[in-house]
């Protein structure tokens, strides 16, 4: 009987400790994962926009239309204006 009470108390303390450690682990791992992931995603987005727009080499542009060197067109009331 006494051993059961002692074991139940120990397991409750261990569960609380494990829960606190899990929360601490998540609080540390999420910012670390973002610090690693965000620069890679940003680089690939920036690079892909350059490739699609033909900024790296206009001969190999993957999107038809305007060159990326030209200023963007403004649209005023449905008309394209330079």
N, C-alpha and C positions, 0 to 999 in steps of 0.2 A: 504494500500500500504506500509506504513512504517512498519507495523507489519510483513508483508510478507518478507521484506528485512531483518529485524532484525532476524526473525526465520530462514531464509535461511543462514544467517551469523553464527548463533548459531549452526545450524546443521552441517555446514562445519567445524567449530572448533571442534565440538564433534566427527565428523568422523575422523579428523586428530588425535585427542587425543586418541580415541579408537584404531586407527591403531598403534599409538606409544605404547600404553599399550599392544596391542597384540604382537608386535615385542619384547617388553621387556619380556613379559610372556614366549614366545617361547625361548628367549635367556637364560632364567633361567631354564625352565622346561626340556629342552633337556639334559643338563649336569647332572641334578639331576636324571633323569630317567636312564641315562647311569651309573651313580654311583651306583644305586640300582641294575640294571639288570646285569651288566658285572660280578660281583662276583658270582652270582647264576649260570649263564651260564657256567662260567669257572669251578665251582665246579662240576656241572653235567657232563661236558665233561670229566674232569679228573677222576671222580668216575666211569663213564661208561667205560672208557678205562681200568681201573683197573679190573672191573668186567669181561669185554670181554676177557681180556688177562689172567685171572685166577690168578692175583696177590693177591687178597684177600684170595682165597683158590683155589688151583690148581684143586681140585676135582670137583669144580663147574665152571670150565672155559667154556665159551660159544663159543669160537673159537677153532677149532681143530688145531693141529700143535705144533709149538715150544712153549716151556715154556718162560715166560717173564723173568725168571732168567738167561737164557742163553744169551750170547752176540749175537747181530744181525749178520746175515750172510751178507757178502759182495758179490756182484755179479760183476764178472770180465769177460767181453766178453761172457756173456750168461751163464757162469758157476757159481754155488754157491760155495763160498770159505769161510772157517772158519777163 
